[in-house]
């Protein structure tokens, strides 16, 4: 993870820099960051994290 600090002068500039950063990293790095944030939110809420990954539901729709 890049730990470079960048100084910005406005909120729109910050949004552009944030967007540019996330576009520069790979899909797997984005998914890893999302998972790390999810784990941190469970920890902050005091809830146990007993899921091993993303939950999926399968639905089958039959048309007439």
C-alpha positions as CSV (number, residue, x, y, z in Angstrom):
1,X,0.0,0.0,0.0
2,X,1.3,3.4,-0.9
3,X,1.7,5.6,2.2
4,X,2.6,8.8,0.4
5,X,1.0,12.0,1.8
6,X,-0.3,14.5,-0.7
7,X,-1.4,18.0,0.2
8,X,-4.5,19.2,-1.6
9,X,-6.0,22.7,-1.6
10,X,-9.7,21.8,-2.1
11,X,-12.3,19.1,-1.7
12,X,-12.7,18.6,-5.5
13,X,-8.9,18.3,-5.8
14,X,-9.0,15.7,-3.0
15,X,-11.7,13.7,-4.8
16,X,-9.8,13.8,-8.1
17,X,-6.6,12.5,-6.3
18,X,-8.6,9.8,-4.5
19,X,-10.2,8.6,-7.8
20,X,-6.9,8.7,-9.5
21,X,-5.3,6.6,-6.8
22,X,-8.0,3.9,-6.8
23,X,-7.8,3.7,-10.6
24,X,-4.1,3.1,-10.4
25,X,-4.3,0.0,-8.2
26,X,-5.3,-3.5,-9.3
27,X,-8.7,-5.0,-8.8
28,X,-7.3,-7.4,-6.2
29,X,-5.8,-4.5,-4.2
30,X,-9.2,-2.8,-4.2
31,X,-11.0,-6.0,-3.1
32,X,-8.4,-6.4,-0.3
33,X,-8.8,-2.8,0.9
34,X,-12.6,-3.4,0.9
35,X,-12.2,-6.5,3.0
36,X,-9.9,-4.8,5.4
37,X,-12.4,-2.0,5.9
38,X,-15.1,-4.6,6.5
39,X,-13.1,-6.3,9.1
40,X,-12.3,-3.0,10.8
41,X,-16.0,-2.1,10.9
42,X,-16.9,-5.4,12.5
43,X,-14.2,-4.8,15.1
44,X,-15.4,-1.3,15.9
45,X,-19.0,-2.5,16.3
46,X,-17.8,-5.3,18.6
47,X,-19.4,-7.9,16.4
48,X,-17.6,-11.2,15.7
49,X,-16.3,-11.8,12.2
50,X,-17.2,-15.4,11.5
51,X,-17.7,-15.1,7.8
52,X,-14.9,-16.5,5.6
53,X,-15.7,-14.4,2.5
54,X,-18.5,-12.9,0.6
55,X,-21.9,-14.4,1.0
56,X,-23.8,-15.5,-2.1
57,X,-27.4,-16.3,-2.6
58,X,-28.6,-18.3,-5.6
59,X,-32.0,-17.7,-7.0
60,X,-33.6,-19.6,-9.9
61,X,-36.4,-18.0,-11.9
62,X,-38.3,-20.0,-14.4
63,X,-40.4,-18.2,-17.0
64,X,-43.5,-19.6,-18.5
